Amino acid sequence: MHQQSQPHSIAKSSPRTWQDLARCVTTHVNPDTFFELAPEAKKICARCPVKTNCLDTALEHSEVFGVWGGMTVAERNRLKLERRLKFTNAGAS
């Protein structure tokens, strides 16, 4: 049986998801950085082209570990609370 597929080099160079464009992936950073070294991780995230996608994913899935989209767990929890309060107050108006 013959299967047609893209050459490996083309498949590798064509990003499939936002994660493929993330600086944490493209710069080959040690993943532990995002769980142990928040200040260093935030520096990497600050220049990431998909930072918003990353943060949205962490919020959507209630990610409880590591820096995602440039925010720690505590910062994401605060953001979620602020959004809830804003939504609640908007509904009360």
PDB file as gemmi writes it, atoms N, CA and C in Angstrom:
CRYST1    1.000    1.000    1.000  90.00  90.00  90.00 P 1                      
ATOM      1  N   MET A   1       0.840  -1.169   0.000  1.00  0.00           N  
ATOM      2  CA  MET A   1       0.000   0.000   0.000  1.00  0.00           C  
ATOM      3  C   MET A   1       0.891   1.239   0.000  1.00  0.00           C  
ATOM      4  N   HIS A   2       0.575   2.194  -0.849  1.00  0.00           N  
ATOM      5  CA  HIS A   2       1.358   3.411  -0.983  1.00  0.00           C  
ATOM      6  C   HIS A   2       0.624   4.556  -0.318  1.00  0.00           C  
ATOM      7  N   GLN A   3       1.285   5.256   0.582  1.00  0.00           N  
ATOM      8  CA  GLN A   3       0.678   6.407   1.235  1.00  0.00           C  
ATOM      9  C   GLN A   3       1.365   7.672   0.758  1.00  0.00           C  
ATOM     10  N   GLN A   4       0.573   8.671   0.415  1.00  0.00           N  
ATOM     11  CA  GLN A   4       1.144   9.956   0.059  1.00  0.00           C  
ATOM     12  C   GLN A   4       1.250  10.793   1.323  1.00  0.00           C  
ATOM     13  N   SER A   5       2.376  11.432   1.484  1.00  0.00           N  
ATOM     14  CA  SER A   5       2.539  12.327   2.622  1.00  0.00           C  
ATOM     15  C   SER A   5       3.498  13.431   2.240  1.00  0.00           C  
ATOM     16  N   GLN A   6       3.475  14.491   3.022  1.00  0.00           N  
ATOM     17  CA  GLN A   6       4.381  15.594   2.770  1.00  0.00           C  
ATOM     18  C   GLN A   6       5.789  15.192   3.179  1.00  0.00           C  
ATOM     19  N   PRO A   7       6.775  15.728   2.486  1.00  0.00           N  
ATOM     20  CA  PRO A   7       8.148  15.487   2.929  1.00  0.00           C  
ATOM     21  C   PRO A   7       8.317  15.982   4.363  1.00  0.00           C  
ATOM     22  N   HIS A   8       9.134  15.315   5.108  1.00  0.00           N  
ATOM     23  CA  HIS A   8       9.345  15.636   6.517  1.00  0.00           C  
ATOM     24  C   HIS A   8       9.720  17.105   6.709  1.00  0.00           C  
ATOM     25  N   SER A   9      10.578  17.653   5.864  1.00  0.00           N  
ATOM     26  CA  SER A   9      11.028  19.036   6.037  1.00  0.00           C  
ATOM     27  C   SER A   9       9.875  20.019   5.865  1.00  0.00           C  
ATOM     28  N   ILE A  10       8.952  19.744   4.968  1.00  0.00           N  
ATOM     29  CA  ILE A  10       7.812  20.644   4.782  1.00  0.00           C  
ATOM     30  C   ILE A  10       6.874  20.551   5.975  1.00  0.00           C  
ATOM     31  N   ALA A  11       6.601  19.347   6.423  1.00  0.00           N  
ATOM     32  CA  ALA A  11       5.716  19.168   7.565  1.00  0.00           C  
ATOM     33  C   ALA A  11       6.290  19.876   8.793  1.00  0.00           C  
ATOM     34  N   LYS A  12       7.585  19.793   8.996  1.00  0.00           N  
ATOM     35  CA  LYS A  12       8.234  20.413  10.141  1.00  0.00           C  
ATOM     36  C   LYS A  12       8.154  21.930  10.085  1.00  0.00           C  
ATOM     37  N   SER A  13       8.269  22.517   8.895  1.00  0.00           N  
ATOM     38  CA  SER A  13       8.324  23.962   8.792  1.00  0.00           C  
ATOM     39  C   SER A  13       6.941  24.617   8.732  1.00  0.00           C  
ATOM     40  N   SER A  14       5.878  23.843   8.661  1.00  0.00           N  
ATOM     41  CA  SER A  14       4.530  24.386   8.584  1.00  0.00           C  
ATOM     42  C   SER A  14       3.828  24.267   9.935  1.00  0.00           C  
ATOM     43  N   PRO A  15       3.726  25.379  10.668  1.00  0.00           N  
ATOM     44  CA  PRO A  15       3.063  25.302  11.976  1.00  0.00           C  
ATOM     45  C   PRO A  15       1.616  24.833  11.838  1.00  0.00           C  
ATOM     46  N   ARG A  16       1.217  23.973  12.740  1.00  0.00           N  
ATOM     47  CA  ARG A  16      -0.138  23.435  12.716  1.00  0.00           C  
ATOM     48  C   ARG A  16      -1.024  24.074  13.765  1.00  0.00           C  
ATOM     49  N   THR A  17      -0.459  24.503  14.856  1.00  0.00           N  
ATOM     50  CA  THR A  17      -1.245  25.088  15.934  1.00  0.00           C  
ATOM     51  C   THR A  17      -0.502  26.298  16.495  1.00  0.00           C  
ATOM     52  N   TRP A  18      -1.180  27.049  17.346  1.00  0.00           N  
ATOM     53  CA  TRP A  18      -0.519  28.206  17.947  1.00  0.00           C  
ATOM     54  C   TRP A  18       0.673  27.758  18.783  1.00  0.00           C  
ATOM     55  N   GLN A  19       0.584  26.556  19.370  1.00  0.00           N  
ATOM     56  CA  GLN A  19       1.685  26.067  20.203  1.00  0.00           C  
ATOM     57  C   GLN A  19       2.991  25.945  19.412  1.00  0.00           C  
ATOM     58  N   ASP A  20       2.890  25.638  18.128  1.00  0.00           N  
ATOM     59  CA  ASP A  20       4.086  25.508  17.300  1.00  0.00           C  
ATOM     60  C   ASP A  20       4.832  26.832  17.156  1.00  0.00           C  
ATOM     61  N   LEU A  21       4.140  27.947  17.381  1.00  0.00           N  
ATOM     62  CA  LEU A  21       4.747  29.267  17.242  1.00  0.00           C  
ATOM     63  C   LEU A  21       5.216  29.854  18.569  1.00  0.00           C  
ATOM     64  N   ALA A  22       4.928  29.175  19.655  1.00  0.00           N  
ATOM     65  CA  ALA A  22       5.256  29.686  20.987  1.00  0.00           C  
ATOM     66  C   ALA A  22       6.768  29.768  21.196  1.00  0.00           C  
ATOM     67  N   ARG A  23       7.208  30.849  21.824  1.00  0.00           N  
ATOM     68  CA  ARG A  23       8.648  31.035  22.069  1.00  0.00           C  
ATOM     69  C   ARG A  23       9.216  29.928  22.952  1.00  0.00           C  
ATOM     70  N   CYS A  24       8.414  29.384  23.852  1.00  0.00           N  
ATOM     71  CA  CYS A  24       8.904  28.312  24.721  1.00  0.00           C  
ATOM     72  C   CYS A  24       9.238  27.068  23.906  1.00  0.00           C  
ATOM     73  N   VAL A  25       8.623  26.938  22.740  1.00  0.00           N  
ATOM     74  CA  VAL A  25       8.898  25.809  21.844  1.00  0.00           C  
ATOM     75  C   VAL A  25       9.989  26.168  20.846  1.00  0.00           C  
ATOM     76  N   THR A  26       9.856  27.324  20.220  1.00  0.00           N  
ATOM     77  CA  THR A  26      10.779  27.696  19.144  1.00  0.00           C  
ATOM     78  C   THR A  26      12.174  28.036  19.631  1.00  0.00           C  
ATOM     79  N   THR A  27      12.313  28.414  20.898  1.00  0.00           N  
ATOM     80  CA  THR A  27      13.643  28.729  21.431  1.00  0.00           C  
ATOM     81  C   THR A  27      14.227  27.585  22.243  1.00  0.00           C  
ATOM     82  N   HIS A  28      13.523  26.480  22.316  1.00  0.00           N  
ATOM     83  CA  HIS A  28      13.991  25.261  23.005  1.00  0.00           C  
ATOM     84  C   HIS A  28      14.377  25.534  24.461  1.00  0.00           C  
ATOM     85  N   VAL A  29      13.501  26.222  25.163  1.00  0.00           N  
ATOM     86  CA  VAL A  29      13.698  26.518  26.578  1.00  0.00           C  
ATOM     87  C   VAL A  29      13.400  25.267  27.390  1.00  0.00           C  
ATOM     88  N   ASN A  30      14.136  25.081  28.456  1.00  0.00           N  
ATOM     89  CA  ASN A  30      13.869  23.965  29.365  1.00  0.00           C  
ATOM     90  C   ASN A  30      12.460  24.152  29.936  1.00  0.00           C  
ATOM     91  N   PRO A  31      11.560  23.189  29.756  1.00  0.00           N  
ATOM     92  CA  PRO A  31      10.173  23.321  30.255  1.00  0.00           C  
ATOM     93  C   PRO A  31      10.084  23.598  31.750  1.00  0.00           C  
ATOM     94  N   ASP A  32      11.064  23.135  32.514  1.00  0.00           N  
ATOM     95  CA  ASP A  32      11.047  23.376  33.960  1.00  0.00           C  
ATOM     96  C   ASP A  32      11.058  24.867  34.290  1.00  0.00           C  
ATOM     97  N   THR A  33      11.581  25.676  33.378  1.00  0.00           N  
ATOM     98  CA  THR A  33      11.620  27.126  33.582  1.00  0.00           C  
ATOM     99  C   THR A  33      10.226  27.659  33.886  1.00  0.00           C  
ATOM    100  N   PHE A  34       9.213  27.104  33.250  1.00  0.00           N  
ATOM    101  CA  PHE A  34       7.854  27.609  33.401  1.00  0.00           C  
ATOM    102  C   PHE A  34       7.161  27.113  34.664  1.00  0.00           C  
ATOM    103  N   PHE A  35       7.841  26.264  35.402  1.00  0.00           N  
ATOM    104  CA  PHE A  35       7.280  25.747  36.647  1.00  0.00           C  
ATOM    105  C   PHE A  35       8.130  26.107  37.855  1.00  0.00           C  
ATOM    106  N   GLU A  36       9.383  26.527  37.613  1.00  0.00           N  
ATOM    107  CA  GLU A  36      10.286  26.804  38.726  1.00  0.00           C  
ATOM    108  C   GLU A  36      10.842  28.221  38.732  1.00  0.00           C  
ATOM    109  N   LEU A  37      10.886  28.870  37.583  1.00  0.00           N  
ATOM    110  CA  LEU A  37      11.531  30.177  37.466  1.00  0.00           C  
ATOM    111  C   LEU A  37      10.589  31.195  36.821  1.00  0.00           C  
ATOM    112  N   ALA A  38       9.573  31.610  37.563  1.00  0.00           N  
ATOM    113  CA  ALA A  38       8.558  32.501  37.007  1.00  0.00           C  
ATOM    114  C   ALA A  38       9.138  33.771  36.380  1.00  0.00           C  
ATOM    115  N   PRO A  39      10.093  34.461  37.014  1.00  0.00           N  
ATOM    116  CA  PRO A  39      10.605  35.687  36.386  1.00  0.00           C  
ATOM    117  C   PRO A  39      11.248  35.420  35.013  1.00  0.00           C  
ATOM    118  N   GLU A  40      11.988  34.355  34.903  1.00  0.00           N  
ATOM    119  CA  GLU A  40      12.619  34.003  33.625  1.00  0.00           C  
ATOM    120  C   GLU A  40      11.560  33.602  32.595  1.00  0.00           C  
ATOM    121  N   ALA A  41      10.579  32.839  33.029  1.00  0.00           N  
ATOM    122  CA  ALA A  41       9.500  32.418  32.126  1.00  0.00           C  
ATOM    123  C   ALA A  41       8.728  33.628  31.610  1.00  0.00           C  
ATOM    124  N   LYS A  42       8.467  34.588  32.480  1.00  0.00           N  
ATOM    125  CA  LYS A  42       7.727  35.784  32.076  1.00  0.00           C  
ATOM    126  C   LYS A  42       8.492  36.586  31.031  1.00  0.00           C  
ATOM    127  N   LYS A  43       9.819  36.599  31.126  1.00  0.00           N  
ATOM    128  CA  LYS A  43      10.636  37.289  30.116  1.00  0.00           C  
ATOM    129  C   LYS A  43      10.465  36.632  28.754  1.00  0.00           C  
ATOM    130  N   ILE A  44      10.417  35.322  28.744  1.00  0.00           N  
ATOM    131  CA  ILE A  44      10.233  34.584  27.486  1.00  0.00           C  
ATOM    132  C   ILE A  44       8.839  34.860  26.935  1.00  0.00           C  
ATOM    133  N   CYS A  45       7.842  34.810  27.785  1.00  0.00           N  
ATOM    134  CA  CYS A  45       6.456  35.039  27.369  1.00  0.00           C  
ATOM    135  C   CYS A  45       6.244  36.461  26.853  1.00  0.00           C  
ATOM    136  N   ALA A  46       6.950  37.411  27.421  1.00  0.00           N  
ATOM    137  CA  ALA A  46       6.752  38.815  27.047  1.00  0.00           C  
ATOM    138  C   ALA A  46       6.977  39.046  25.559  1.00  0.00           C  
ATOM    139  N   ARG A  47       7.839  38.256  24.948  1.00  0.00           N  
ATOM    140  CA  ARG A  47       8.147  38.425  23.524  1.00  0.00           C  
ATOM    141  C   ARG A  47       7.513  37.340  22.663  1.00  0.00           C  
ATOM    142  N   CYS A  48       6.549  36.631  23.208  1.00  0.00           N  
ATOM    143  CA  CYS A  48       5.935  35.511  22.492  1.00  0.00           C  
ATOM    144  C   CYS A  48       4.775  35.992  21.605  1.00  0.00           C  
ATOM    145  N   PRO A  49       4.758  35.576  20.344  1.00  0.00           N  
ATOM    146  CA  PRO A  49       3.699  36.019  19.442  1.00  0.00           C  
ATOM    147  C   PRO A  49       2.325  35.398  19.727  1.00  0.00           C  
ATOM    148  N   VAL A  50       2.290  34.345  20.536  1.00  0.00           N  
ATOM    149  CA  VAL A  50       1.009  33.679  20.817  1.00  0.00           C  
ATOM    150  C   VAL A  50       0.680  33.693  22.314  1.00  0.00           C  
ATOM    151  N   LYS A  51       1.191  34.697  22.991  1.00  0.00           N  
ATOM    152  CA  LYS A  51       0.989  34.828  24.439  1.00  0.00           C  
ATOM    153  C   LYS A  51      -0.496  34.828  24.805  1.00  0.00           C  
ATOM    154  N   THR A  52      -1.320  35.531  24.044  1.00  0.00           N  
ATOM    155  CA  THR A  52      -2.756  35.602  24.341  1.00  0.00           C  
ATOM    156  C   THR A  52      -3.415  34.237  24.182  1.00  0.00           C  
ATOM    157  N   ASN A  53      -3.061  33.515  23.126  1.00  0.00           N  
ATOM    158  CA  ASN A  53      -3.610  32.164  22.928  1.00  0.00           C  
ATOM    159  C   ASN A  53      -3.254  31.269  24.107  1.00  0.00           C  
ATOM    160  N   CYS A  54      -2.027  31.372  24.546  1.00  0.00           N  
ATOM    161  CA  CYS A  54      -1.538  30.560  25.663  1.00  0.00           C  
ATOM    162  C   CYS A  54      -2.310  30.876  26.944  1.00  0.00           C  
ATOM    163  N   LEU A  55      -2.449  32.159  27.236  1.00  0.00           N  
ATOM    164  CA  LEU A  55      -3.186  32.565  28.435  1.00  0.00           C  
ATOM    165  C   LEU A  55      -4.638  32.115  28.358  1.00  0.00           C  
ATOM    166  N   ASP A  56      -5.266  32.311  27.213  1.00  0.00           N  
ATOM    167  CA  ASP A  56      -6.665  31.888  27.043  1.00  0.00           C  
ATOM    168  C   ASP A  56      -6.825  30.392  27.288  1.00  0.00           C  
ATOM    169  N   THR A  57      -5.874  29.609  26.794  1.00  0.00           N  
ATOM    170  CA  THR A  57      -5.926  28.152  26.988  1.00  0.00           C  
ATOM    171  C   THR A  57      -5.806  27.798  28.461  1.00  0.00           C  
ATOM    172  N   ALA A  58      -4.881  28.439  29.161  1.00  0.00           N  
ATOM    173  CA  ALA A  58      -4.699  28.180  30.594  1.00  0.00           C  
ATOM    174  C   ALA A  58      -5.955  28.541  31.376  1.00  0.00           C  
ATOM    175  N   LEU A  59      -6.569  29.655  31.025  1.00  0.00           N  
ATOM    176  CA  LEU A  59      -7.794  30.070  31.721  1.00  0.00           C  
ATOM    177  C   LEU A  59      -8.948  29.128  31.407  1.00  0.00           C  
ATOM    178  N   GLU A  60      -9.068  28.761  30.154  1.00  0.00           N  
ATOM    179  CA  GLU A  60     -10.155  27.871  29.729  1.00  0.00           C  
ATOM    180  C   GLU A  60     -10.071  26.505  30.398  1.00  0.00           C  
ATOM    181  N   HIS A  61      -8.860  26.022  30.610  1.00  0.00           N  
ATOM    182  CA  HIS A  61      -8.673  24.684  31.180  1.00  0.00           C  
ATOM    183  C   HIS A  61      -8.325  24.721  32.669  1.00  0.00           C  
ATOM    184  N   SER A  62      -8.412  25.901  33.260  1.00  0.00           N  
ATOM    185  CA  SER A  62      -8.091  26.077  34.688  1.00  0.00           C  
ATOM    186  C   SER A  62      -6.754  25.435  35.044  1.00  0.00           C  
ATOM    187  N   GLU A  63      -5.753  25.750  34.255  1.00  0.00           N  
ATOM    188  CA  GLU A  63      -4.398  25.219  34.468  1.00  0.00           C  
ATOM    189  C   GLU A  63      -3.897  25.694  35.828  1.00  0.00           C  
ATOM    190  N   VAL A  64      -3.477  24.760  36.678  1.00  0.00           N  
ATOM    191  CA  VAL A  64      -3.087  25.113  38.045  1.00  0.00           C  
ATOM    192  C   VAL A  64      -1.581  25.062  38.291  1.00  0.00           C  
ATOM    193  N   PHE A  65      -0.808  24.854  37.256  1.00  0.00           N  
ATOM    194  CA  PHE A  65       0.637  24.813  37.415  1.00  0.00           C  
ATOM    195  C   PHE A  65       1.316  25.661  36.352  1.00  0.00           C  
ATOM    196  N   GLY A  66       2.395  26.313  36.742  1.00  0.00           N  
ATOM    197  CA  GLY A  66       3.268  26.976  35.791  1.00  0.00           C  
ATOM    198  C   GLY A  66       2.821  28.334  35.289  1.00  0.00           C  
ATOM    199  N   VAL A  67       3.725  28.941  34.522  1.00  0.00           N  
ATOM    200  CA  VAL A  67       3.478  30.226  33.878  1.00  0.00           C  
ATOM    201  C   VAL A  67       2.920  29.948  32.492  1.00  0.00           C  
ATOM    202  N   TRP A  68       1.783  30.547  32.200  1.00  0.00           N  
ATOM    203  CA  TRP A  68       1.123  30.426  30.896  1.00  0.00           C  
ATOM    204  C   TRP A  68       0.763  31.825  30.449  1.00  0.00           C  
ATOM    205  N   GLY A  69       1.092  32.168  29.230  1.00  0.00           N  
ATOM    206  CA  GLY A  69       0.742  33.489  28.722  1.00  0.00           C  
ATOM    207  C   GLY A  69       1.315  34.621  29.545  1.00  0.00           C  
ATOM    208  N   GLY A  70       2.427  34.361  30.208  1.00  0.00           N  
ATOM    209  CA  GLY A  70       3.088  35.389  31.004  1.00  0.00           C  
ATOM    210  C   GLY A  70       2.525  35.586  32.393  1.00  0.00           C  
ATOM    211  N   MET A  71       1.629  34.707  32.822  1.00  0.00           N  
ATOM    212  CA  MET A  71       1.014  34.861  34.139  1.00  0.00           C  
ATOM    213  C   MET A  71       1.190  33.601  34.986  1.00  0.00           C  
ATOM    214  N   THR A  72       1.436  33.810  36.268  1.00  0.00           N  
ATOM    215  CA  THR A  72       1.525  32.707  37.215  1.00  0.00           C  
ATOM    216  C   THR A  72       0.117  32.238  37.570  1.00  0.00           C  
ATOM    217  N   VAL A  73       0.030  31.156  38.312  1.00  0.00           N  
ATOM    218  CA  VAL A  73      -1.275  30.640  38.747  1.00  0.00           C  
ATOM    219  C   VAL A  73      -2.019  31.702  39.557  1.00  0.00           C  
ATOM    220  N   ALA A  74      -1.337  32.344  40.490  1.00  0.00           N  
ATOM    221  CA  ALA A  74      -1.983  33.364  41.327  1.00  0.00           C  
ATOM    222  C   ALA A  74      -2.486  34.522  40.471  1.00  0.00           C  
ATOM    223  N   GLU A  75      -1.704  34.946  39.502  1.00  0.00           N  
ATOM    224  CA  GLU A  75      -2.125  36.042  38.623  1.00  0.00           C  
ATOM    225  C   GLU A  75      -3.323  35.649  37.760  1.00  0.00           C  
ATOM    226  N   ARG A  76      -3.317  34.413  37.288  1.00  0.00           N  
ATOM    227  CA  ARG A  76      -4.466  33.943  36.492  1.00  0.00           C  
ATOM    228  C   ARG A  76      -5.716  33.852  37.345  1.00  0.00           C  
ATOM    229  N   ASN A  77      -5.564  33.391  38.569  1.00  0.00           N  
ATOM    230  CA  ASN A  77      -6.721  33.308  39.471  1.00  0.00           C  
ATOM    231  C   ASN A  77      -7.289  34.695  39.750  1.00  0.00           C  
ATOM    232  N   ARG A  78      -6.408  35.682  39.956  1.00  0.00           N  
ATOM    233  CA  ARG A  78      -6.858  37.057  40.164  1.00  0.00           C  
ATOM    234  C   ARG A  78      -7.597  37.573  38.932  1.00  0.00           C  
ATOM    235  N   LEU A  79      -7.054  37.299  37.761  1.00  0.00           N  
ATOM    236  CA  LEU A  79      -7.684  37.733  36.513  1.00  0.00           C  
ATOM    237  C   LEU A  79      -9.068  37.116  36.357  1.00  0.00           C  
ATOM    238  N   LYS A  80      -9.187  35.827  36.656  1.00  0.00           N  
ATOM    239  CA  LYS A  80     -10.491  35.167  36.562  1.00  0.00           C  
ATOM    240  C   LYS A  80     -11.493  35.799  37.530  1.00  0.00           C  
ATOM    241  N   LEU A  81     -11.039  36.095  38.734  1.00  0.00           N  
ATOM    242  CA  LEU A  81     -11.904  36.725  39.725  1.00  0.00           C  
ATOM    243  C   LEU A  81     -12.330  38.121  39.255  1.00  0.00           C  
ATOM    244  N   GLU A  82     -11.381  38.899  38.749  1.00  0.00           N  
ATOM    245  CA  GLU A  82     -11.704  40.237  38.245  1.00  0.00           C  
ATOM    246  C   GLU A  82     -12.721  40.160  37.110  1.00  0.00           C  
ATOM    247  N   ARG A  83     -12.547  39.197  36.219  1.00  0.00           N  
ATOM    248  CA  ARG A  83     -13.484  39.044  35.105  1.00  0.00           C  
ATOM    249  C   ARG A  83     -14.874  38.658  35.604  1.00  0.00           C  
ATOM    250  N   ARG A  84     -14.918  37.752  36.598  1.00  0.00           N  
ATOM    251  CA  ARG A  84     -16.207  37.342  37.165  1.00  0.00           C  
ATOM    252  C   ARG A  84     -16.917  38.516  37.820  1.00  0.00           C  
ATOM    253  N   LEU A  85     -16.152  39.300  38.600  1.00  0.00           N  
ATOM    254  CA  LEU A  85     -16.742  40.456  39.275  1.00  0.00           C  
ATOM    255  C   LEU A  85     -17.234  41.480  38.261  1.00  0.00           C  
ATOM    256  N   LYS A  86     -16.464  41.707  37.208  1.00  0.00           N  
ATOM    257  CA  LYS A  86     -16.869  42.656  36.174  1.00  0.00           C  
ATOM    258  C   LYS A  86     -18.150  42.184  35.489  1.00  0.00           C  
ATOM    259  N   PHE A  87     -18.213  40.883  35.203  1.00  0.00           N  
ATOM    260  CA  PHE A  87     -19.394  40.315  34.560  1.00  0.00           C  
ATOM    261  C   PHE A  87     -20.607  40.411  35.480  1.00  0.00           C  
ATOM    262  N   THR A  88     -20.413  40.095  36.767  1.00  0.00           N  
ATOM    263  CA  THR A  88     -21.496  40.156  37.749  1.00  0.00           C  
ATOM    264  C   THR A  88     -22.004  41.584  37.899  1.00  0.00           C  
ATOM    265  N   ASN A  89     -21.072  42.533  38.005  1.00  0.00           N  
ATOM    266  CA  ASN A  89     -21.464  43.944  38.143  1.00  0.00           C  
ATOM    267  C   ASN A  89     -22.154  44.458  36.889  1.00  0.00           C  
ATOM    268  N   ALA A  90     -21.738  44.011  35.738  1.00  0.00           N  
ATOM    269  CA  ALA A  90     -22.359  44.444  34.489  1.00  0.00           C  
ATOM    270  C   ALA A  90     -23.795  43.919  34.411  1.00  0.00           C  
ATOM    271  N   GLY A  91     -24.024  42.712  34.921  1.00  0.00           N  
ATOM    272  CA  GLY A  91     -25.357  42.123  34.914  1.00  0.00           C  
ATOM    273  C   GLY A  91     -26.302  42.785  35.907  1.00  0.00           C  
ATOM    274  N   ALA A  92     -25.731  43.364  36.962  1.00  0.00           N  
ATOM    275  CA  ALA A  92     -26.543  44.016  37.993  1.00  0.00           C  
ATOM    276  C   ALA A  92     -26.992  45.404  37.572  1.00  0.00           C  
ATOM    277  N   SER A  93     -26.355  45.964  36.557  1.00  0.00           N  
ATOM    278  CA  SER A  93     -26.684  47.335  36.116  1.00  0.00           C  
ATOM    279  C   SER A  93     -27.990  47.392  35.369  1.00  0.00           C  
TER     280      SER A  93                                                      
END                                                                             
